[in-house]
Amino acid sequence: MERGDEAPAGDARRQRDEAAESERRLVAALRAGDDSAYSRLVREQGPRLLAVARRYLPGEEEARDCLQEAFVKAFRALPRFREGARLSTWLHRIVVNEALMALRSRRARPEEPLEPLLPAFLEDGHPAERFRPWPVPADELAARAQLRRSVRAAIHRLPATYRTVLLLRDIEELDTAETAQLLGVTPNAVKIRLHRARQALRELLDPTLRRGEG
């Protein structure tokens, strides 16, 4: 290994160690009831965690309520926080769980059906329209930013039943068994919902990514 390769690796390790030590000090201050530590936690972690809540709950007020309740539960659960665990990961999971609870409380409300968002198939089982590769944009950086916005908007158009499975599997990167346990469904139901959600997402994104195609 070249010396030039060793330096960045050493810098990265040092930064991770410093971040871990900073988290340990923050947790200790939180457990001691330090008000400034609570303010720091909300200031540093709040924006990222609010973005997590927004993935699951499209309404801004609902997402903010979810985050506030998640912080309350995290503060109460601090005595059970395990030393050596990542505080950011722990908080992330609490926000996701709180968002899922909010979605479960809305189950009585009618959902938009998924079928109109799925690709059409002929009687012989073949797709009614063959998928073509999406064009490669000239300005790749701008295209990536636009794609992220389009994907977020398309995900929010999915019914919550399918949106949550897609988020847990493809964004949170949980495996099928973990997703099934969180949602209280069978692993097979997770697989079916994920497949249909991905199909619907592709259909929703197709017009946007073909815009301007000659």
N, CA, C and O of each residue as an XYZ file, in Angstrom:
856
protein
N       0.842     -1.200      0.000
C       0.000      0.000      0.000
C       0.875      1.248      0.000
O       1.866      1.306      0.729
N       0.520      2.257     -0.817
C       1.278      3.492     -0.881
C       1.014      4.324      0.371
O      -0.038      4.213      1.000
N       2.004      5.171      0.722
C       1.833      6.040      1.887
C       0.640      6.979      1.700
O      -0.064      7.318      2.651
N       0.438      7.386      0.455
C      -0.689      8.279      0.185
C      -2.019      7.637      0.494
O      -2.982      8.331      0.822
N      -2.092      6.275      0.392
C      -3.335      5.575      0.699
C      -3.521      5.431      2.197
O      -4.650      5.391      2.686
N      -2.401      5.352      2.938
C      -2.486      5.151      4.380
C      -3.026      6.388      5.082
O      -3.772      6.277      6.055
N      -2.650      7.573      4.592
C      -3.047      8.811      5.262
C      -4.558      9.014      5.276
O      -5.123      9.266      6.340
N      -5.245      8.911      4.109
C      -6.702      9.074      4.143
C      -7.382      8.045      5.035
O      -8.341      8.372      5.734
N      -6.893      6.796      5.022
C      -7.487      5.770      5.872
C      -7.310      6.125      7.341
O      -8.229      5.958      8.144
N      -6.113      6.619      7.692
C      -5.866      7.034      9.073
C      -6.734      8.213      9.472
O      -7.241      8.261     10.593
N      -6.910      9.171      8.556
C      -7.768     10.332      8.826
C      -9.205      9.899      9.055
O      -9.880     10.412      9.948
N      -9.672      8.950      8.244
C     -11.054      8.477      8.367
C     -11.271      7.787      9.711
O     -12.292      7.984     10.370
N     -10.276      6.964     10.107
C     -10.389      6.280     11.410
C     -10.405      7.295     12.549
O     -11.180      7.165     13.497
N      -9.549      8.297     12.447
C      -9.481      9.313     13.487
C     -10.806     10.075     13.590
O     -11.287     10.356     14.688
N     -11.382     10.401     12.443
C     -12.662     11.110     12.446
C     -13.765     10.253     13.066
O     -14.605     10.760     13.810
N     -13.761      8.937     12.754
C     -14.759      8.044     13.347
C     -14.577      7.961     14.857
O     -15.550      7.991     15.611
N     -13.329      7.856     15.293
C     -13.058      7.779     16.734
C     -13.490      9.061     17.442
O     -14.057      9.014     18.534
N     -13.221     10.196     16.820
C     -13.606     11.474     17.421
C     -15.125     11.597     17.490
O     -15.667     12.087     18.481
N     -15.815     11.150     16.429
C     -17.279     11.208     16.415
C     -17.865     10.301     17.493
O     -18.830     10.665     18.165
N     -17.273      9.111     17.651
C     -17.752      8.174     18.670
C     -17.545      8.740     20.070
O     -18.415      8.610     20.931
N     -16.394      9.366     20.296
C     -16.121      9.966     21.603
C     -17.065     11.129     21.875
O     -17.523     11.312     23.003
N     -17.355     11.916     20.839
C     -18.281     13.035     20.990
C     -19.669     12.527     21.364
O     -20.348     13.122     22.201
N     -20.093     11.419     20.739
C     -21.396     10.826     21.062
C     -21.413     10.319     22.499
O     -22.407     10.484     23.205
N     -20.315      9.702     22.933
C     -20.266      9.188     24.309
C     -20.415     10.323     25.316
O     -21.132     10.193     26.308
N     -19.729     11.441     25.051
C     -19.832     12.590     25.955
C     -21.245     13.165     25.950
O     -21.766     13.579     26.985
N     -21.856     13.181     24.758
C     -23.225     13.713     24.648
C     -24.203     12.836     25.420
O     -25.057     13.352     26.141
N     -24.090     11.527     25.280
C     -24.981     10.616     26.003
C     -24.811     10.781     27.510
O     -25.793     10.786     28.253
N     -23.573     10.916     27.956
C     -23.313     11.107     29.384
C     -23.968     12.391     29.883
O     -24.550     12.416     30.967
N     -23.872     13.458     29.091
C     -24.478     14.736     29.473
C     -26.004     14.635     29.481
O     -26.659     15.199     30.358
N     -26.568     13.921     28.511
C     -28.019     13.734     28.471
C     -28.507     12.975     29.697
O     -29.522     13.331     30.296
N     -27.787     11.941     30.060
C     -28.172     11.151     31.228
C     -28.043     11.952     32.518
O     -28.749     11.690     33.492
N     -27.145     12.923     32.520
C     -26.956     13.767     33.702
C     -27.993     14.892     33.763
O     -28.017     15.672     34.715
N     -28.854     14.969     32.733
C     -29.898     15.989     32.729
C     -29.434     17.355     32.280
O     -30.051     18.359     32.635
N     -28.364     17.421     31.507
C     -27.817     18.687     31.020
C     -28.736     19.253     29.924
O     -28.870     18.664     28.852
N     -29.366     20.406     30.210
C     -30.293     21.000     29.239
C     -29.606     21.368     27.933
O     -30.201     21.236     26.864
N     -28.360     21.830     28.006
C     -27.656     22.208     26.776
C     -27.404     20.983     25.892
O     -27.335     21.106     24.669
N     -27.267     19.801     26.507
C     -27.069     18.580     25.732
C     -28.342     18.226     24.960
O     -28.277     17.780     23.815
N     -29.486     18.426     25.589
C     -30.757     18.184     24.892
C     -30.894     19.118     23.694
O     -31.303     18.699     22.611
N     -30.549     20.387     23.900
C     -30.637     21.351     22.801
C     -29.689     20.970     21.670
O     -30.038     21.062     20.493
N     -28.488     20.543     22.041
C     -27.508     20.147     21.030
C     -27.995     18.938     20.244
O     -27.844     18.883     19.024
N     -28.585     17.962     20.947
C     -29.079     16.761     20.271
C     -30.143     17.113     19.241
O     -30.093     16.650     18.102
N     -31.092     17.925     19.643
C     -32.173     18.312     18.727
C     -31.616     19.115     17.559
O     -32.033     18.931     16.416
N     -30.673     20.005     17.849
C     -30.090     20.846     16.785
C     -29.296     20.015     15.782
O     -29.397     20.233     14.574
N     -28.501     19.058     16.282
C     -27.630     18.281     15.394
C     -28.366     17.161     14.672
O     -28.110     16.902     13.496
N     -29.278     16.499     15.375
C     -29.930     15.324     14.793
C     -31.299     15.632     14.182
O     -31.794     14.879     13.343
N     -31.908     16.749     14.610
C     -33.269     17.054     14.186
C     -33.497     17.098     12.677
O     -34.399     16.419     12.185
N     -32.703     17.881     11.918
C     -32.962     17.970     10.468
C     -32.894     16.621      9.757
O     -33.740     16.319      8.915
N     -31.888     15.807     10.094
C     -31.751     14.495      9.449
C     -32.922     13.584      9.815
O     -33.448     12.873      8.958
N     -33.327     13.604     11.072
C     -34.416     12.741     11.515
C     -35.767     13.216     10.981
O     -36.656     12.402     10.730
N     -35.924     14.523     10.809
C     -37.156     15.032     10.211
C     -37.276     14.551      8.771
O     -38.372     14.233      8.310
N     -36.146     14.497      8.057
C     -36.156     13.981      6.689
C     -36.596     12.518      6.670
O     -37.291     12.091      5.748
N     -36.191     11.744      7.691
C     -36.616     10.347      7.792
C     -38.128     10.277      7.984
O     -38.804      9.498      7.313
N     -38.662     11.092      8.903
C     -40.108     11.095      9.161
C     -40.889     11.484      7.915
O     -41.960     10.937      7.653
N     -40.353     12.431      7.144
C     -41.053     12.883      5.928
C     -41.153     11.785      4.882
O     -42.086     11.787      4.079
N     -40.202     10.837      4.873
C     -40.288      9.745      3.903
C     -41.562      8.932      4.101
O     -42.177      8.475      3.137
N     -41.944      8.760      5.351
C     -43.087      7.909      5.667
C     -44.389      8.689      5.763
O     -45.456      8.157      5.459
N     -44.308      9.949      6.184
C     -45.496     10.758      6.444
C     -45.449     12.011      5.573
O     -44.714     12.945      5.892
N     -46.211     12.055      4.486
C     -46.118     13.177      3.546
C     -46.505     14.517      4.150
O     -45.982     15.552      3.735
N     -47.415     14.519      5.126
C     -47.841     15.777      5.722
C     -46.761     16.363      6.619
O     -46.231     15.669      7.487
N     -46.430     17.640      6.415
C     -45.353     18.274      7.179
C     -45.665     18.287      8.671
O     -44.797     17.977      9.487
N     -46.893     18.641      9.035
C     -47.251     18.704     10.455
C     -47.173     17.316     11.094
O     -46.707     17.169     12.224
N     -47.632     16.307     10.361
C     -47.589     14.944     10.883
C     -46.146     14.467     11.067
O     -45.830     13.796     12.050
N     -45.270     14.818     10.116
C     -43.863     14.428     10.224
C     -43.207     15.105     11.425
O     -42.422     14.480     12.138
N     -43.525     16.375     11.649
C     -42.940     17.094     12.787
C     -43.467     16.553     14.117
O     -42.721     16.449     15.090
N     -44.755     16.212     14.151
C     -45.322     15.601     15.361
C     -44.641     14.266     15.652
O     -44.353     13.936     16.803
N     -44.388     13.503     14.579
C     -43.718     12.210     14.714
C     -42.328     12.396     15.309
O     -41.928     11.658     16.210
N     -41.591     13.386     14.802
C     -40.232     13.627     15.296
C     -40.256     14.054     16.761
O     -39.439     13.593     17.559
N     -41.186     14.929     17.112
C     -41.272     15.390     18.495
C     -41.565     14.223     19.440
O     -40.955     14.109     20.504
N     -42.501     13.362     19.044
C     -42.832     12.213     19.882
C     -41.650     11.249     19.968
O     -41.415     10.641     21.012
N     -40.910     11.113     18.869
C     -39.737     10.235     18.867
C     -38.668     10.745     19.833
O     -38.048      9.955     20.545
N     -38.450     12.066     19.860
C     -37.480     12.629     20.797
C     -37.919     12.394     22.244
O     -37.098     12.065     23.100
N     -39.211     12.565     22.511
C     -39.723     12.335     23.865
C     -39.455     10.892     24.289
O     -38.997     10.643     25.404
N     -39.741      9.946     23.397
C     -39.524      8.535     23.718
C     -38.038      8.220     23.878
O     -37.649      7.420     24.728
N     -37.213      8.863     23.045
C     -35.769      8.635     23.154
C     -35.248      9.132     24.500
O     -34.452      8.450     25.146
N     -35.687     10.309     24.923
C     -35.233     10.848     26.209
C     -35.639      9.923     27.354
O     -34.857      9.691     28.276
N     -36.865      9.395     27.294
C     -37.330      8.487     28.344
C     -36.563      7.172     28.335
O     -36.380      6.543     29.377
N     -36.114      6.758     27.146
C     -35.447      5.462     27.013
C     -33.931      5.549     27.199
O     -33.244      4.531     27.109
N     -33.401      6.742     27.457
C     -31.949      6.904     27.582
C     -31.302      5.939     28.583
O     -30.206      5.443     28.320
N     -31.952      5.656     29.729
C     -31.320      4.705     30.664
C     -31.090      3.325     30.053
O     -30.243      2.569     30.529
N     -31.841      2.991     28.998
C     -31.693      1.671     28.363
C     -30.776      1.710     27.144
O     -30.563      0.689     26.492
N     -30.234      2.889     26.837
C     -29.328      2.996     25.684
C     -28.031      2.246     25.979
O     -27.402      2.468     27.014
N     -27.640      1.368     25.076
C     -26.467      0.520     25.298
C     -25.179      1.267     24.974
O     -25.056      1.905     23.929
N     -24.236      1.175     25.882
C     -22.915      1.745     25.630
C     -22.287      1.048     24.419
O     -22.383     -0.170     24.273
N     -21.657      1.821     23.573
C     -21.035      1.251     22.380
C     -21.925      1.303     21.156
O     -21.441      1.164     20.033
N     -23.255      1.507     21.362
C     -24.168      1.628     20.220
C     -24.051      3.040     19.642
O     -23.629      3.965     20.336
N     -24.428      3.202     18.370
C     -24.414      4.521     17.746
C     -25.691      5.261     18.103
O     -26.789      4.768     17.843
N     -25.557      6.431     18.692
C     -26.720      7.229     19.076
C     -27.562      7.588     17.854
O     -28.790      7.524     17.900
N     -26.897      7.967     16.763
C     -27.631      8.362     15.557
C     -28.453      7.209     15.003
O     -29.585      7.409     14.565
N     -27.890      5.997     15.019
C     -28.617      4.818     14.526
C     -29.801      4.502     15.429
O     -30.882      4.163     14.947
N     -29.597      4.613     16.735
C     -30.657      4.354     17.713
C     -31.812      5.328     17.521
O     -32.975      4.922     17.517
N     -31.496      6.611     17.363
C     -32.534      7.620     17.147
C     -33.267      7.391     15.823
O     -34.485      7.549     15.738
N     -32.513      7.021     14.809
C     -33.097      6.744     13.495
C     -34.175      5.662     13.606
O     -35.270      5.806     13.061
N     -33.851      4.575     14.317
C     -34.805      3.481     14.457
C     -36.046      3.921     15.254
O     -37.158      3.492     14.946
N     -35.866      4.762     16.262
C     -37.014      5.244     17.032
C     -37.942      6.070     16.139
O     -39.163      5.934     16.223
N     -37.377      6.919     15.290
C     -38.193      7.738     14.389
C     -38.956      6.848     13.405
O     -40.140      7.069     13.154
N     -38.280      5.851     12.854
C     -38.948      4.938     11.916
C     -40.095      4.217     12.617
O     -41.194      4.125     12.069
N     -39.853      3.711     13.811
C     -40.912      3.015     14.557
C     -42.089      3.938     14.850
O     -43.247      3.533     14.748
N     -41.784      5.174     15.213
C     -42.848      6.133     15.512
C     -43.653      6.455     14.251
O     -44.875      6.588     14.312
N     -42.977      6.579     13.116
C     -43.672      6.832     11.851
C     -44.575      5.658     11.477
O     -45.696      5.856     11.009
N     -44.084      4.440     11.686
C     -44.903      3.262     11.389
C     -46.129      3.209     12.298
O     -47.210      2.816     11.860
N     -45.964      3.600     13.551
C     -47.106      3.645     14.467
C     -48.134      4.671     13.995
O     -49.340      4.432     14.065
N     -47.645      5.815     13.513
C     -48.565      6.837     12.993
C     -49.319      6.322     11.781
O     -50.509      6.593     11.623
N     -48.632      5.583     10.928
C     -49.297      5.020      9.747
C     -50.321      3.969     10.137
O     -51.395      3.898      9.541
N     -49.994      3.145     11.142
C     -50.954      2.122     11.582
C     -52.223      2.761     12.142
O     -53.316      2.214     11.994
N     -52.074      3.913     12.781
C     -53.250      4.589     13.335
C     -54.146      5.160     12.247
O     -55.298      5.504     12.510
N     -53.621      5.264     11.013
C     -54.393      5.813      9.886
C     -55.004      4.724      9.023
O     -55.592      5.032      7.986
N     -54.887      3.458      9.417
C     -55.314      2.368      8.540
C     -56.801      2.416      8.192
O     -57.219      1.891      7.160
N     -57.592      3.044      9.053
C     -59.029      3.099      8.781
C     -59.333      4.028      7.606
O     -60.402      3.935      7.003
N     -58.414      4.905      7.287
C     -58.655      5.824      6.171
C     -58.469      5.096      4.837
O     -57.583      4.250      4.714
N     -59.291      5.416      3.844
C     -59.140      4.751      2.541
C     -57.829      5.141      1.868
O     -57.415      6.299      1.924
N     -57.184      4.175      1.238
C     -55.936      4.424      0.526
C     -56.184      4.447     -0.975
O     -57.114      3.817     -1.477
N     -55.335      5.184     -1.678
C     -55.363      5.150     -3.140
C     -54.968      3.746     -3.591
O     -53.954      3.222     -3.130
N     -55.750      3.120     -4.490
C     -55.382      1.773     -4.932
C     -54.079      1.777     -5.723
O     -53.757      2.757     -6.394
N     -53.341      0.690     -5.642
C     -52.050      0.598     -6.334
C     -52.231      0.223     -7.804
O     -51.411      0.607     -8.639
N     -53.282     -0.517     -8.134
C     -53.418     -1.079     -9.480
C     -53.272     -0.053    -10.611
O     -52.610     -0.352    -11.604
N     -53.867      1.155    -10.500
C     -53.693      2.121    -11.609
C     -52.249      2.549    -11.816
O     -51.907      3.072    -12.877
N     -51.395      2.334    -10.816
C     -49.997      2.747    -10.928
C     -49.107      1.648    -11.486
O     -47.933      1.888    -11.767
N     -49.655      0.434    -11.652
C     -48.865     -0.700    -12.112
C     -48.839     -0.774    -13.636
O     -49.754     -0.267    -14.284
N     -47.809     -1.396    -14.227
C     -47.778     -1.563    -15.687
C     -48.906     -2.483    -16.145
O     -49.328     -3.385    -15.421
N     -49.383     -2.236    -17.360
C     -50.454     -3.057    -17.921
C     -49.871     -4.299    -18.593
O     -48.764     -4.263    -19.129
N     -50.630     -5.400    -18.557
C     -50.193     -6.649    -19.172
C     -51.273     -7.168    -20.127
O     -52.468     -6.971    -19.909
N     -50.817     -7.837    -21.190
C     -51.739     -8.452    -22.148
C     -52.286     -9.756    -21.582
O     -51.832    -10.219    -20.536
N     -53.257    -10.349    -22.267
C     -53.873    -11.584    -21.784
C     -52.879    -12.728    -21.709
O     -53.038    -13.636    -20.893
N     -51.833    -12.693    -22.568
C     -50.839    -13.773    -22.540
C     -49.773    -13.557    -21.463
O     -48.833    -14.343    -21.348
N     -49.926    -12.480    -20.668
C     -48.986    -12.236    -19.572
C     -47.830    -11.333    -19.930
O     -47.063    -10.954    -19.044
N     -47.672    -10.974    -21.187
C     -46.576    -10.091    -21.589
C     -46.953     -8.628    -21.330
O     -48.131     -8.276    -21.371
N     -45.949     -7.771    -21.062
C     -46.245     -6.355    -20.831
C     -46.916     -5.730    -22.047
O     -46.553     -6.037    -23.183
N     -47.897     -4.851    -21.814
C     -48.569     -4.165    -22.914
C     -47.609     -3.220    -23.628
O     -47.746     -2.976    -24.827
N     -46.644     -2.693    -22.894
C     -45.642     -1.813    -23.484
C     -44.274     -2.250    -22.993
O     -44.053     -2.393    -21.791
N     -43.372     -2.458    -23.912
C     -42.036     -2.906    -23.541
C     -41.242     -1.752    -22.936
O     -41.214     -0.649    -23.482
N     -40.598     -2.020    -21.801
C     -39.775     -0.996    -21.166
C     -38.543     -0.722    -22.027
O     -37.869     -1.648    -22.479
N     -38.264      0.547    -22.243
C     -37.046      0.955    -22.934
C     -36.100      1.586    -21.935
O     -36.547      2.165    -20.945
N     -34.788      1.487    -22.174
C     -33.837      2.129    -21.253
C     -34.092      3.625    -21.196
O     -34.416      4.242    -22.210
N     -33.947      4.204    -20.025
C     -34.111      5.644    -19.883
C     -32.926      6.360    -20.503
O     -31.799      5.877    -20.400
N     -33.153      7.507    -21.147
C     -32.045      8.241    -21.776
C     -31.053      8.746    -20.738
O     -31.422      9.037    -19.600
N     -29.788      8.847    -21.143
C     -28.730      9.359    -20.262
C     -28.648     10.863    -20.445
O     -28.380     11.321    -21.556
N     -28.871     11.664    -19.380
C     -28.847     13.129    -19.521
C     -27.434     13.653    -19.709
O     -26.462     13.033    -19.278
N     -27.336     14.804    -20.360
C     -26.019     15.411    -20.589
C     -25.454     15.965    -19.278
O     -24.273     15.778    -18.985
N     -26.290     16.645    -18.493
C     -25.850     17.218    -17.217
C     -26.166     16.213    -16.116
O     -27.256     16.227    -15.544
N     -25.207     15.345    -15.825
C     -25.459     14.242    -14.891
C     -25.724     14.718    -13.476
O     -26.586     14.163    -12.795
N     -24.991     15.748    -13.009
C     -25.152     16.241    -11.640
C     -26.548     16.798    -11.415
O     -27.209     16.465    -10.430
N     -26.997     17.657    -12.343
C     -28.332     18.235    -12.230
C     -29.392     17.147    -12.331
O     -30.421     17.196    -11.657
N     -29.121     16.159    -13.189
C     -30.080     15.071    -13.380
C     -30.239     14.245    -12.109
O     -31.343     13.808    -11.784
N     -29.134     14.029    -11.387
C     -29.215     13.264    -10.140
C     -30.071     13.988     -9.108
O     -30.882     13.364     -8.424
N     -29.894     15.300     -8.995
C     -30.697     16.077     -8.042
C     -32.172     16.015     -8.415
O     -33.036     15.858     -7.553
N     -32.452     16.142     -9.720
C     -33.833     16.068    -10.185
C     -34.408     14.681     -9.952
O     -35.571     14.539     -9.571
N     -33.590     13.659    -10.181
C     -34.054     12.287     -9.978
C     -34.421     12.044     -8.519
O     -35.438     11.413     -8.229
N     -33.590     12.548     -7.594
C     -33.905     12.381     -6.167
C     -35.245     13.019     -5.835
O     -36.050     12.435     -5.110
N     -35.489     14.215     -6.362
C     -36.772     14.886     -6.102
C     -37.925     14.096     -6.708
O     -38.979     13.947     -6.089
N     -37.721     13.593     -7.919
C     -38.773     12.829     -8.586
C     -39.069     11.524     -7.857
O     -40.226     11.127     -7.722
N     -38.013     10.861     -7.388
C     -38.200      9.594     -6.671
C     -38.955      9.835     -5.378
O     -39.872      9.082     -5.050
N     -38.582     10.882     -4.629
C     -39.291     11.187     -3.381
C     -40.765     11.451     -3.641
O     -41.629     10.953     -2.920
N     -41.050     12.239     -4.680
C     -42.440     12.554     -4.995
C     -43.207     11.298     -5.414
O     -44.360     11.110     -5.027
N     -42.559     10.441     -6.208
C     -43.215      9.212     -6.669
C     -43.465      8.253     -5.510
O     -44.517      7.616     -5.445
N     -42.510      8.148     -4.603
C     -42.689      7.256     -3.444
C     -43.883      7.702     -2.616
O     -44.635      6.868     -2.110
N     -44.062      9.013     -2.474
C     -45.189      9.513     -1.685
C     -46.530      9.273     -2.371
O     -47.573      9.352     -1.722
N     -46.523      8.986     -3.649
C     -47.775      8.667     -4.342
C     -48.193      7.220     -4.129
O     -49.337      6.859     -4.403
N     -47.280      6.392     -3.646
C     -47.627      4.994     -3.393
C     -48.517      4.904     -2.165
O     -48.337      5.677     -1.224
N     -49.476      3.978     -2.146
C     -50.243      3.741     -0.923
C     -49.305      3.384      0.225
O     -48.273      2.746      0.014
N     -49.662      3.794      1.428
C     -48.772      3.615      2.582
C     -48.354      2.163      2.774
O     -47.216      1.900      3.162
N     -49.243      1.226      2.511
C     -48.930     -0.197      2.678
C     -47.713     -0.600      1.860
O     -46.884     -1.391      2.310
N     -47.614     -0.051      0.659
C     -46.510     -0.387     -0.243
C     -45.325      0.547     -0.020
O     -44.169      0.136     -0.122
N     -45.627      1.805      0.286
C     -44.552      2.772      0.506
C     -43.660      2.353      1.669
O     -42.436      2.448      1.580
N     -44.270      1.891      2.761
C     -43.468      1.516      3.927
C     -42.554      0.336      3.630
O     -41.404      0.319      4.070
N     -43.052     -0.654      2.887
C     -42.212     -1.805      2.534
C     -41.048     -1.360      1.664
O     -39.916     -1.790      1.883
N     -41.307     -0.510      0.685
C     -40.249     -0.018     -0.197
C     -39.194      0.763      0.596
O     -37.995      0.590      0.379
N     -39.641      1.612      1.503
C     -38.711      2.409      2.299
C     -37.870      1.529      3.222
O     -36.657      1.709      3.325
N     -38.517      0.582      3.889
C     -37.785     -0.263      4.831
C     -36.771     -1.158      4.116
O     -35.671     -1.379      4.623
N     -37.136     -1.670      2.946
C     -36.245     -2.589      2.240
C     -35.193     -1.848      1.417
O     -34.013     -2.196      1.473
N     -35.599     -0.838      0.659
C     -34.682     -0.208     -0.292
C     -33.978      1.030      0.248
O     -32.902      1.378     -0.239
N     -34.556      1.705      1.242
C     -33.925      2.899      1.801
C     -33.260      2.576      3.137
O     -32.085      2.881      3.341
N     -34.015      1.959      4.045
C     -33.435      1.583      5.338
C     -32.534      0.351      5.218
O     -31.709      0.091      6.094
N     -32.697     -0.405      4.125
C     -31.895     -1.602      3.838
C     -32.074     -2.704      4.889
O     -31.131     -3.426      5.214
N     -33.306     -2.819      5.415
C     -33.619     -3.948      6.285
C     -33.828     -5.184      5.418
O     -34.184     -5.068      4.245
N     -33.610     -6.363      5.988
C     -33.876     -7.566      5.206
C     -35.354     -7.917      5.302
O     -36.112     -7.269      6.024
N     -35.755     -8.952      4.565
C     -37.175     -9.312      4.489
C     -37.738     -9.685      5.852
O     -38.849     -9.283      6.196
N     -36.979    -10.450      6.630
C     -37.460    -10.899      7.934
C     -37.641     -9.714      8.888
O     -38.641     -9.642      9.601
N     -36.678     -8.783      8.903
C     -36.787     -7.611      9.781
C     -37.988     -6.756      9.390
O     -38.719     -6.271     10.253
N     -38.190     -6.575      8.091
C     -39.317     -5.781      7.607
C     -40.637     -6.427      8.002
O     -41.558     -5.747      8.455
N     -40.724     -7.739      7.827
C     -41.944     -8.467      8.183
C     -42.248     -8.317      9.665
O     -43.400     -8.113     10.047
N     -41.223     -8.417     10.501
C     -41.417     -8.303     11.945
C     -41.899     -6.906     12.324
O     -42.803     -6.762     13.147
N     -41.298     -5.874     11.724
C     -41.699     -4.501     12.037
C     -43.147     -4.220     11.641
O     -43.868     -3.515     12.346
N     -43.564     -4.779     10.505
C     -44.894     -4.495      9.975
C     -45.947     -5.490     10.450
O     -47.141     -5.276     10.244
N     -45.513     -6.572     11.080
C     -46.463     -7.575     11.549
C     -47.124     -8.344     10.423
O     -48.305     -8.681     10.506
N     -46.358     -8.627      9.354
C     -46.873     -9.397      8.216
C     -45.909    -10.543      7.936
O     -44.853    -10.637      8.562
N     -46.267    -11.411      7.001
C     -45.396    -12.534      6.659
C     -44.290    -12.083      5.714
O     -44.457    -11.101      4.991
N     -43.160    -12.790      5.710
C     -42.094    -12.465      4.753
C     -42.584    -12.510      3.312
O     -42.151    -11.705      2.487
N     -43.478    -13.438      3.001
C     -43.998    -13.530      1.630
C     -44.790    -12.278      1.264
O     -44.719    -11.806      0.129
N     -45.545    -11.741      2.226
C     -46.296    -10.506      1.970
C     -45.335     -9.354      1.689
O     -45.600     -8.516      0.828
N     -44.226     -9.314      2.411
C     -43.210     -8.278      2.174
C     -42.677     -8.382      0.746
O     -42.562     -7.372      0.052
N     -42.351     -9.597      0.306
C     -41.802     -9.791     -1.038
C     -42.788     -9.351     -2.108
O     -42.408     -8.696     -3.079
N     -44.060     -9.712     -1.930
C     -45.078     -9.353     -2.922
C     -45.268     -7.837     -2.972
O     -45.296     -7.240     -4.048
N     -45.396     -7.231     -1.804
C     -45.604     -5.782     -1.758
C     -44.408     -5.028     -2.328
O     -44.575     -4.031     -3.030
N     -43.202     -5.506     -2.024
C     -41.997     -4.841     -2.533
C     -41.944     -4.921     -4.055
O     -41.629     -3.932     -4.717
N     -42.248     -6.084     -4.609
C     -42.230     -6.254     -6.061
C     -43.239     -5.309     -6.719
O     -42.924     -4.650     -7.710
N     -44.436     -5.247     -6.171
C     -45.478     -4.391     -6.753
C     -45.130     -2.907     -6.566
O     -45.391     -2.089     -7.449
N     -44.544     -2.569     -5.421
C     -44.162     -1.175     -5.184
C     -43.085     -0.738     -6.170
O     -43.136      0.377     -6.688
N     -42.112     -1.604     -6.433
C     -41.053     -1.267     -7.387
C     -41.623     -1.116     -8.795
O     -41.220     -0.220     -9.537
N     -42.561     -1.990     -9.164
C     -43.203     -1.870    -10.471
C     -43.922     -0.529    -10.598
O     -43.777      0.174    -11.598
N     -44.699     -0.187     -9.569
C     -45.460      1.060     -9.592
C     -44.527      2.270     -9.629
O     -44.797      3.248    -10.325
N     -43.438      2.196     -8.880
C     -42.493      3.306     -8.852
C     -41.875      3.530    -10.224
O     -41.695      4.672    -10.648
N     -41.551      2.448    -10.916
C     -40.981      2.590    -12.246
C     -41.980      3.226    -13.200
O     -41.612      4.082    -14.005
N     -43.250      2.812    -13.114
C     -44.282      3.408    -13.961
C     -44.433      4.899    -13.669
O     -44.594      5.700    -14.590
N     -44.383      5.266    -12.410
C     -44.541      6.672    -12.040
C     -43.362      7.522    -12.517
O     -43.541      8.681    -12.891
N     -42.163      6.946    -12.503
C     -40.969      7.696    -12.888
C     -40.777      7.754    -14.400
O     -40.103      8.652    -14.905
N     -41.353      6.822    -15.112
C     -41.098      6.701    -16.554
C     -41.385      7.994    -17.332
O     -40.536      8.423    -18.113
N     -42.552      8.630    -17.146
C     -42.809      9.866    -17.912
C     -41.800     10.971    -17.606
O     -41.381     11.700    -18.506
N     -41.414     11.093    -16.350
C     -40.461     12.141    -15.968
C     -39.103     11.913    -16.607
O     -38.488     12.853    -17.112
N     -38.622     10.656    -16.590
C     -37.292     10.365    -17.109
C     -37.255     10.302    -18.621
O     -36.173     10.285    -19.208
N     -38.401     10.269    -19.260
C     -38.430     10.305    -20.730
C     -38.723     11.711    -21.257
O     -38.731     11.931    -22.469
N     -38.960     12.644    -20.366
C     -39.278     14.006    -20.796
C     -38.122     14.569    -21.624
O     -36.962     14.494    -21.219
N     -38.440     15.111    -22.742
C     -37.414     15.681    -23.598
C     -36.771     14.678    -24.526
O     -35.894     15.031    -25.315
N     -37.206     13.410    -24.439
C     -36.644     12.391    -25.325
C     -37.148     12.618    -26.743
O     -38.334     12.877    -26.949
N     -36.272     12.525    -27.696
C     -36.659     12.796    -29.071
C     -37.458     11.692    -29.700
O     -37.848     11.797    -30.863
